[in-house]
Amino acid sequence: MKPVDTTKYLIYAELSADGVVERPDVVGAIFGQTEGLLGGDLDLRELQKTGRIGRIDVKVESKGGKSYGEIKIPSSLDKVETAIIAAALETIERVGPCSAKIKVLKIEDVRATKRKKIVDRAMTILRELFEEPEIESEKIVEIVRQAIRADEVVEYGEEKLPAGPAVDESDAIIVVEGRADVLNLLKHGIKNVIAVEGTNIPKTIIELSKKKTVTAFLDGDRGGDLILKELLQVAEIDYVARAPEGKGVEELTLKEILKALRNKVPVEQIHVLRKDIAEKVEKREEEVQKEEKTGSLKEHKIGVEGKLTARILDKNFNLIKEVPVRDLVKVLKTDNIPRGVAIVFDGVITQRLVDIAAKKEISYLVGAKLGSIVKLPTNVRILTFEQV
């Protein structure tokens, strides 16, 4: 009777030897040079007798007076014991009469490979062979079901927009931003969904909005604000639902999706929402401008760092003058420096410099590091190199 294969792991190793060796030499070296090394519990001969280590598979070939090969050892030991056996292989220094080296390449989890084959086969069966309308709610089947839902996305309208299969048959539809949002809603069983795919609202969406009850379900970010603004201008939207602030519809859980849809806002209240959107867009545009300014300061920081120089910049962060750091205080005191300029210099921000910057109404003071500052003015933004 053929023994049951209980292999959990496969050890893969490579062999190189300075001379011509054959398979029996390699197997003999493995058993001989590990004997007594790990004690009785992990002796390879005993482990093989009890079936916890399988047949050692060796393939070896010789070229130019040297030998190269691969070794595979099946193991039904646990992960730690298998790793110890693998490490023991690398202690082998000779095969037959030749100096040799064995290096472990990887340890394969045989069960994980089998699970992947099961999932792949289950997906094939579900697509091609399954005749029943439902399958039991086992975990492995749920993995297959989620993977297959990507096939439910259809191309809708002349623009071939990503959509769920229930858009035509439903009286109410959900309009989202992109394909990933459609996929996430399909994954959670919501099939009356269609994507606009950009801020230029497609004609298909506009026509659908005239015939169906439409909920715009959008990301909780600036992109969502802009798409909503255009939707309200060109389409007949009935409700608005938003993902939580900073989150996209594509990353929401079922609980978050249902909560957002329950909290949708009727279009009658949208004038209040529009005001909020305008304020948000304006605020975000200001943040973007600040980020762009910080990026310009970073370029000037790189330009002075390690050079003991200072740059005086205009309001748009264009270079006015570059001077040695030792002359910076003198230049600020004696030169006619316009208001709102920025200073980027490779030195320490001291109280003296801060006071001069406040008096001269300098907008930014950027230095390598911050010294002992007791009094901080409100009209000067002080940054170190680490902050830009």
C-alpha positions, 0 to 999 in steps of 0.5 A: 500500500502506498504511504499517505503523503503528509508533506507540509514543506519542500526545502529547495537548495543548490549545490556546487562542488569543486570536482565531479560528484554523483547523486549517491555522493551528495545523499551520503554527504547529507546523511553523513555530515548531519549525523549527530549534529542536531541530536536524536530528535532531528537525526535525518535517518531517524526522521526518514524512517518515521516518514517525517522527512521524505525521499531526498531528490538530487539532480547533479551534472558536471561541467569543466571539472565542477559539479552543480545540482539541485536538492529537494527535501520534503518535510512533514515537520513543523516550520521551526524544525524544517528551518533547522534541517535546512540550516543544517544542510548549509554546514556541509563542506565536502561531497565525496572527495571534493570541497562543496557548498550547499545553499538553501534557496527557499522553503515552499509551503506545500499546503499553500500551493494546494490551497491556490490550486483549489481556489483556481479550480473552484473558480473554473468549476463555478464558471463552467460546471456549477448548475445550482443557483447558490453555493454554501457560504464557506470561507474558500467559496467566498474568496472565489465569489469575490474574485468572480465579481470583477466579471460582472462589470459591464460597459454601458452607453456610447462612452462604454462606462464601467457599470453594474449589470442592473443599471437598465432594470433599476428605477434608481441608480448610484453614480460613482467616480471610477471603475474601482468604485463600481467594483467595490459596490459590486463586491458588496452586492450593489449592482445598480451602479455606474461610473462617470470616469472623470470630471467631464460628465458623459452624455450617458449619465446626463440622459440616465438622470432624466429617467431614473432616481440618481444618487451621486456617491462620491469620494470624501476629497477635493476630486469628489467636490469637483465632480459633484459641482459639475454633476449638479450643473449638468445632470438631474441629481436627486440625492448626494452621498459622500464617503468619509472625509479623506476616504474613497468609495473604492476602499469602504467596507459594506458597513461604511457604504450602507451608512453613507447611503443612509445619510444621503442628502436630498437635492432640495438641501443641496444649495447649503452643500454647494456653499460648503463645497465652495468653501472646501475647494477654496480651502484646498486650493489655498493648501495646494498653493502653500504646498507649492510654495514649500516646494519652491523653498525646498529647491532653495534649501538644496541650493544653499545647504552645505555652502554657508550662503543665504538667499533673499527671495521675492514674494514668488520665491524668485532669487533677488540676491545671494550672500555669505551667511556671515554678511546676512545680518549686515545686508538685512540692516543696511540694504533696502529689503522689500516687504514680504521677502523670504530668507533661506540660509545655511545657518542657525535661526537666532533671536537676533535674526528673528527680531530683524525679520519681524522688523523688516516684515519678512514673510519666511525665515528658513534656516538649517536649525533653530537656536534658542528663541524666546520670542516668536513674532506672528508675522514671520513664518519660521521653518527649519530645513527638516520642515521644507 
